[in-house]
Amino acid sequence: MTSPLQRSILITGCSSGIGFTCAQGLHQRGYRVFASARKAADVERLRALGLEALLLDLDDTASIAAAVDHVLDKTGGTLYGLFNNGAFAQPGAVEDVPTEALRANFQTNVFGPHELTRRIIPIMRKQGYGRIVQNSSVLGLVAMPYRGAYNATKFAIEGLSDTLRLELKGTGIHVSLIEPGPIRSQFRANAFLKYREHINKEKSAFLTIYEGMERRLTKPGPAQPFTLGPEAVLDKLIHALESSRPRQRYPVTVPTKLLWTLKRIVSGNVMDRVLLYFSRRENK
């Protein structure tokens, strides 16, 4: 196995939160980090911090291709790791989310990462090693009300990753899922913008719920107990990249570990009651 000083990794969604923290942390650890973001201003900010930053818009095929070409040009055609982190949440009840909004959520959270991963796998096959790490969510394990679009994208990532892991058995390429729960980031603020863009609460049967959701999404500070900093994800990412036996899944935060356990020991009806209880509490 190569040492961290010789490892290169491409990370998506590095403008803030998990991606930003992981890019900085791996850089400090000796990795050659290619930190990507979809806005030029964020790329310049990352470069000012000493990172090799580049534009990568998961909604744009040409941008994905150009980013991969840039990284391979800089590394001489090799890449040790890929961390698919870039994603956003589209809040709203399933019946209220326009199909075009659901499609946009899948483009950024599933189709874009899938296209990027497909471009990277031949490189890793040729070199005989590599690590693909997917940033999933507790909502890739269980479904919560009023998060149907995001739930669906993360369930899709879980399924694609499990399949990919089986298909790449014996190639030297390992696939792992990180499943965060509540993490301090700009995630809620960005979700609120998508909510305002696509959900008409006045015409919804869930008006009262949405009023509670708005308070949660705009509340200063952590919205949920047991919220951790993004460095908790960095710790799991390091293990996925450096362990000789990386895990298939890395649950992060107490809520994720609790729900991960409950899903395996209680009936579906009991699990529904638990999830509805938590949903009512958070959207009061």
JOVEN-V792543 format. One line per field, one symbol per residue. psi: psi as a letter, one per 20 degrees, with the letter a starting at -180 (. if undefined). burial: b if it has 16 or more other C-alpha atoms within 10 Angstrom, else e. Layout:
# JOVEN-V792543
psi=???
burial=???
This chain:
# JOVEN-V792543
psi=pqrhhjpqpppqljhrcgggghggghghijqopooqriphhhghghhhjjqnqqpooijoghggghggggghghikjqpgqponhprrpnrqqgiioqhhhgghghgghggghgggghhhghghggijrrpoppocrhjigqpqqjkggggghhhgggghggghgghjpiiipqpqppnqcpppajggghhhghghhipnhhjqikggghhhgggghjpqapiqrkprrihhhgghggghhiqimqqhqnqpqghghghgghhiirrhgghghghhghggghk.
burial=eeebeebbbbbbbbbbbbbbbbbbbbbeeebbbbbbbbeeebbbebeeeebbbbbbbbbeeeebeebbeebeeeeeebbbbbbbbbbbbbbbbeebbeeebbebbbbbbbbbbbbbbeebbebbeebebbbbbbbbbbbbbbbbebbbbbbbbbbbbbeebbebbeeeeeeebbbbbbbbbbbbbebbeebbebbeebbebeeeeeeebbeebeebbeeeebbeeebbbbbbbbebbeebbeeeebeebbbbbbbbbebbeeeeeeeeeebeeeeeeebeeebe
